[in-house]
């Protein structure tokens, strides 16, 4: 399950009702400057600023600086001097990346077939852009735009280039002065919105959530859409992969919606409520006419003079309705269903999110709040589900170079991540035994189009891959098909309950052995290590432990429960993933 729960219930409920009053003027330069103290630290809380941005928006004079906070380019806790240092560092890092790109470009052209195809696609897309307005004023530098897009593709293997990205980068280029600002803002924006605009990571999930939301709030419309065929809702994927960029006539409207999405207010996954609201705007037309999925998309795109504030207000009304239904869920219990599965959780190893108190709060709330809400709803259900499955992680077990852990081994009390798993699993516990309860502690999931492998493929394809840190740490892994298989087995097998380790039987794999196996699968050497200091610099010392240390975990109870692995060996798993 993916959560729509708020970061802060009170502020979210308040902001959901902002559409009932006339919108106040946007935050201007004078007011924005007043948010800072004499040292340039923000004197107002992040939550206060984000709610105000949702309710009022940003004046163009403050948009660039505000977006640097919203995307994570700047830390919310930084001083003016620290931000000057960050700008200088980002410029130097961008220049270093450009130099690296120049050096490896011949390798990319010879070894990476997708690189040439992507470069051709970028060149073709950019040619279609207007470089001057009707008065002859230059709008953008196409060569600079192409350079940023190619560098972005090389550096961010999670987000493969897709048609429309050139327009997204252009929007950032028009907002800021320097190329390094454009590049980093786009990278941070992709990371912030990967749950939405990255095809292999979030678009499918968003479409599933949209479908679920339509069924939940408008069953009659849902039935009508089903009659249009299985592709009716999936055909709306351009909304998510381009963050509704093409739904508006002006850049100001695009910026307005994007800055709201970046605030995380009034809830995570607000983009799903935006999509639902757009569908509702053409609901009567869809019901009255014979429309395919593509026709529905076209009808939404043809909404005359769609206003961002109008759309945000409509989505906030939907959120208020969901809040009421959430209260009903907690009071009346979960509607009748056979089983409930919770997969929610903020990505802990997001390299573009600083490991600070705010991000730690997101990591905790995205897991605990959803799990607690579902557990309470199950406990109060008149007819509770037969099974309740939660997926957590092997971070429960303490890293060691010698110990071996099975499902009965102790843990859960030695650092932030083990305590997180302990609280997470405790939040899922139900009173009584009317519902089977299963917890799957997952290892590193290997699958196509994202996740751990998505980050590794490009350097390994170029022969630049290798172990992380010493490489001696254990690397508990599982193929995504087996993780799904364990979940299905837990749901369908009545005697399965309690803790299951979601790792492959080949549990003695070290990080160095994994690196060699991936290199072998790609036909490339894999001996260049990633130093511990670099990992700690990127992720922070506390979070880097998840990469630099590991656990030897065995799925003893999973095997005893009768699950048959499709990919018990690493070589076969990697071969399938990179095929």
N, C-alpha and C positions, 0 to 999 in steps of 0.2 A: 504493500500500500504506500502511496506517496501522499505526503501531508499537505493540507491547505491551511494548517493551523498557524496562528499569528505568532510573531516573535514576542509580542507583548499584548496580552489579551485586552487590557484596558485601553491602551492607545489605539489598538486596531479597531475596537468597537467604536471609539470616538471618531476615528478617521473614516470609518465606513459610513458615517452619517453626514460627512461634510457636504454631500450633494444637496442637503436639505436647505442650505443657506447659500446666498450669493457668494461666488468665489472672491476672496480677497485679492488685492494686487500681489504680483509675484515678489519674491525676495529680491530687493535691489542691492546695489553696491553699498550704500550707506548701512542698511540693515545687516548685510553679510559681514561687513567689516566689524560691526558691533558684536558679532558672535565670538570675537577673539580678544584675548587679554594683551597686555603690553609686550609679552614675549612671543606672541603669535600662536599661543595654544588656544584651542577652542574652549571657550568658557561655557558654552551650551553643550548638552549631551548629544550624542549621535542620534538617539531616539527622537529627541525634540526637533532636531534639524530635519530628519527624514520625514517625520509626520508633517512638518511645515511644507516640505517640498511636495509631498503628495497633495496636500490641500491647496497649495497656492502656486507652485511652480517656481522657476528661476528666471530672473531677468537676464537677457543676453550678456550683460556686462559682468555677471558673476558665474556664468555657466561653465566656462573652462576650468576655473579653479574648483568649483563645487564638484564637477565631474571627476576631478582627480582624487577627491576624497571618496566619492561614491563608488568608483571602480576599484579602489585599492592602490592606485598610483601613489597616493600619499596615505600615511597612517593618520587615523583620527586623533592620535595622541601626539603628533609631531609639533615641533615649534617652527617658527619661520626659518631659523637657521638650518634646522634639519631638513626642511623642505627644499631649501636651496641646494643642500648637499645631495638630496635625492635626485633633483633635476640634473645636476652635474653627472652623477653616477649613471643615470639612465641614458644620458647623451653618450657617455664613454662606452657603455655596454652596447648601445645601438651601433656605434662606429665599429666596435670589435666584431659584432655579428656580421656587419657588412663586409669586413675584411675576411672573415671566415668563409662567408658565402662565396666571395670571389675565388678563394682557394679551392673550395670543394665543388664549384659549379661543373668543371669537367667530369668529376666523378659522378655527379648527379645525372649528367646527360648520358653517360655510358652505362651506369648501373641501375638507374631508377627510371623505369619506363614511365611511371606515372608523372615524373617531374616534367618531361617534355610535353605530355598531354596537358598537364595543368598550366604550364607556361603558355601554350597555344590558346587555351581557353581564356586565360587572363588577358592576353593580347587582343583576342577577338572581342571580349566584353568591353574592354576599355575603349576600343575604337568607336563603339556605339555611343559613348558619352559625349555630351556637348562640352567643348573646351572653352567656349565663349558664350556670353549672353547676347540677346538681340542687339545691344548697343556696342558689341565688340569687346566688352570687358572680359579679361581672362578669368575663368572660373576655377581651373585646376591645372596642375602640371601632370600630364599623363605619364611621363617617364618616371617621375617621383612616385606616383601612385602605383605603377607596375612594380617598381623596386620594392615598395613596402609590402605589396601582396605576395610577391615571390618569397621574400624573406620570412613573412608570416607563415607561408605554407611549409617552408623548410624547418622553421623553429617550432611550430605547433602541429605535431603529427596527430593530435586528437581531432582537430578541426580541418578536415580536408576542404579544399577550395570548392565552393559551389557558386553557381550563377547568382549574382546579387551581392556577393561579398565586396565586389568592386565599388558598388554604390554605398555600402556601409562604410568602407574605408574613406571614400570621398566625403561622406558626411563628417567624419572625424577630421579630415584634412581641412575642411572649411571652418572647423571650430578652433583649431590651434595654429600656431605659427610655424613650428619646427617639425621635421620628419620624425625625430625620435619621439616626440610627444604623440604624433599620429600613430606610430607603430605600437608604442606601449599602451596607449589608451585602447586601441583595438584588441590587443592581446588580453588586457585585463577585462575588457567588456565580454570577450568570448568566454573567459573563465567564469565570469559572474553569471553569464546566461547560457552556460553549456547545457543546462537542463532544458533549454528551449531551442537554441539555434544551432547546436551541433548535431548533425543528422544521426551519426552513429551512437550518440550518447542520449540525447534528450527528446528528439522530435517524436519518436515512436511512443515514448512514455507520455508526452503531452497529448498526443492523439488518443491514447487509451484513456487518459484522465478526462479529456473532453467528451469522449463517448460515454464514460461513466456518469459525468455530470449531466449530460442531456437526459440520460435514462432516469437519473435521480430527480431532477427538477422539472422535466417536461416529457413525461412518458409518451404522450400522444405524438409529439414531434419526433421522438426517438423511433417510434414504430413506423412513422412515415419515412424517415431516413433509411430504415432497414429495407423498406420496399424499393429503395433506389439502388440496392446492391451493396456489397461489402466495401466498395471503394468510395462511398459517399463522404464519410468523415475523413478517411486517409487522404483524400484529394485536397484537403485543406492544409497540407503540410507546409506550403510556402509561407503561411502566416508565421509559423513557429521558427522555421529555419532562417527567416530574414527579420524576425521580431517585428512583424507588421509594418515594415518599412514602406512597402508599396501600397499601403492602405490609405495613405494621406497625400494631400496635394502639396503641402509645404514642409520644409525642413523643420520649422518651429514645432509643428505637430509631432513629427517623428521624435525630435529631441524631448518634447514634453512627455510622451509615453515612455521613452527609454529611461528617462531619469526617474520616473515612478517605478519602473521595473527594477532599477538599480537600488532603490531604497529598501526593497523587501517589504514594503508596506502596501496594503494592510495585511498581507499574508505572503508566504512563499507560494510560488507557482501562480501568481496573480495573472500571468499571461494566459492561463487556461480560462479564467473568468472573462478576460478581454475577448478571447475567441468565442466563448459562449454568447457574450453580449452582442458581438457582431452578427452571429447567426440569428439571434432574436430580432435584430433589426430587419432581416429579410424573411422572417418566419412566415408571414402571411403570403408573401410572394411564392415561397417554396411550396407551401401547402396548396396553393391555387393552380400552380403551373407544373407541367411535367419537366422536372429538372434532374439532370445528372449531377454527380459531385462537382465536375468542372463548371457546370452552369451555376451551381451555388457559389462557388468561389468567385466567378465572374460577377455575379449579382452583388456580392459583398464588396468587391473591388470597385464596383460602379456606384457605390453609395455617394451621392452628390455632396461635396463639401463636408466630408466626415470630419468632425471636430474632435481633437484628442481629449479635451476636457469632458465632452459629452460621453465619449466612450469610457473614459476612466470612471465617471460618475455612474454609468450603467453597470460597470463591473463591480463597483463598490456596493451597489444595491444588491447584486447577486451575492456578494460576500456577506452582507447583512442577513440575507435569507439563509445562507449556509450556517452562520453563527446561531441563528434561531433553531435550525434543524439539528445543529450539534448539541445545543442545550436539550433538545427533545431526545436526542440519541442517548445522552448521559442519563436523562431522567427515565426514559421508557425502555432503554436497552436496544441491543443490536437487532435489526430485522432478521427474520428467519433466513438462514443460509447453512450450507453444509460445513463450511470451514472458513477460517480467517487466517491470512498470512500478512505479516508486516515486514517489509523490506526497506522502510524509510530510514534516511540518515544522510546528513551533509557529508560530502567528500572530505575526509580528514586530510588526505595527502594532495590537496590542491596547491601546487607550487606557487601560485600567484596570490594566495591568501596568507597574510602574516599570522604567525601563531601568537595571538594576543588574547586578552580577556574577552573581547567582543566575539572573536571567531570561536573560542572555546565555548562560549555561551550558545552560539549557533549549533555547534556540534552536539552539545548536551540536549538542547531543547528539541532539535529535529528528531532525536531518538526517544527521549523520555516522554515528552508531551503526547506524541502520537500513540506510543505504546500504552501509556496510562489511560488515555481516552478510550482506546479499543478494549483494553482489559476491563474497564468499568462497564462499558456497553455490553460486553459479553456476559459479565457477572449479573447484569440486570435483565438480560434477554429472557422473555417468556419461554422461548425454545432455543436454548444456546446451541452454537455450532458443535459438531462432533469433534473438531480438531482446531487447535490454535497454535500456529507455528511462527516463531520469531527467528530471524537470522541476525546473529551478532558476530563476534570475531575471536580468533585465537589469541588476540592481545590479552585475553584473560590469563594466559599462562606466562610465567616469568621467563624472559629470554635467558638462554643457557647454551653453552657449547657441549654440555654433557648430558643433561637431564632429558628424559623422554616422558611425554605427557599423554595420557589418555583421558577419557571423559570423566573419570573419577579423581583425577589429580587436583591438588589444591591450587589456588591462585586468586586473582581478583582483588588484591589489596596492596600493591606495591608501587603503582604510579598512576598518572591520570587516566591512561587507557584501560588498565585493568580495573580500576574503580568505575570507569564508565560502563564497562561490560557488566560488572556486578550490579550497578544501579539499573541498567537497561533490563537485565534479566529479572531483577526483583520487581520492576514496574509491570512486567508481563504476567506475574503470578496471579492465579485465580484461586478463590476459595472453593473448597469442595473438589469433587472429581467428575462433575457432569460433562466436562470438556477435556479431551486429551490435550496435554500441553507438551510441545516439543520445541527445543531450542537447538538451532544448528549454528555451531561456531565455525565460521568460514575462514579458510586461508585466502591467499592471494588468488583471485579469480582470473583465469586465462580464457580469453575469448576474442573474437574478431571485432574490429571496428571500435576500439576504445579500451578503457581500463589500463592495467599495467602494461600489456603488450603494446598498446597504442603509443605510449610514451617512449618505448624502447626501439621500435622498429627502424626508424630512420638512422640513428647512429650505428645500429648493428648492421644495417644494410650497407653502410659506408665503410664497414670494417673498423669503426671507432668505438664499438661496444666493449664491455668487460664487466668484471665484478664490481659491486658497490662496497667501498671500504676494504676491509681485509678479505672479504669473500668467504670467510670461514663460517659465518652465521648461517643457521638453517633457514630454509626457504620453503615453508609449508604452502603448497599450491593446490589448486583444483581446477579442472576444466569446467567451463560454464555449463556444459551439458550435464555434467555429473552433479553440480550443485542443484540444477533444476530437477535432476533425477532424484536426488535425496529428498528434496521438498515434496515431490510427487509421491515418493515411497512413504514419507511420513504422513501424508494426507490420506493415502489409500490403505495403509496397513494398520489395522486396529490395535495391534499389540505394541506399536512403536510409541514411546513417550520418553520424556526426560531429555538429557543432553546428548547430542550427536556431534562429533567432530566432522566438519565439512572440509576434509582434506583428502588428497589422493593417498593410496596405500604406500607409495614410494616416498615415505616421509623423511628419509635421511638425506634428501637433496640439500646441498649447500648453495649459497648464492653464486659462488664461483662455478659450481657444476651446472647450475641453471644457465649462467652466461655462456658457458661452452656449448651447452645443448642448443641454445638459441642460435649461436653462431654457426653450429653445424647444420641446423635446419635451414639456415639462410645461405649456407655455403660461403661464409665469411669468417675471418679470424675474430676472436673476441678476447683479447688479452689486455686492453687498455683500461685500467681500473678508474673508477670515479672516487677521488679522495674523500675521506670522511669529512675533512674541513669544508669541502664544497657542499656536501649534503647538509651539514649543520648550518652553513651560511644561508642556503636556500630555504630550508624547512624549519630552522630553529633547533636548538640543542635537544629540547624535550621531544619534539615530534620526530627528529632524525633517528631516534632510537628504533622506530618502527622499520627503518630501512637498514640500519647498521647492525642491529641485533635481531636474533630470530629464535624460534622454538622448534624443537623436534616433536611434532604432534602426530599421533597415530589414531586412525578411526576405528578403534577396537569395537565400540558399541555399534557403530554404523555398519560394519561388516557383519557383526552378530545379528543385527536386525534383518539381514538378508538382502541388503542392497548390493547389486552387481555393477561394478564400475565399467563405464564405456571406455575411459582413458586412464587406466591405472599407472601407465608408464609415461614419463615426461616426453620422450622422443616422439611418440605417437600423438600426444596432445599438442605439442608445438607444430608438428607437421600439419595437423588439421587446422590449427589457428591461422597459420601463414599461407595456407594453400590459396 
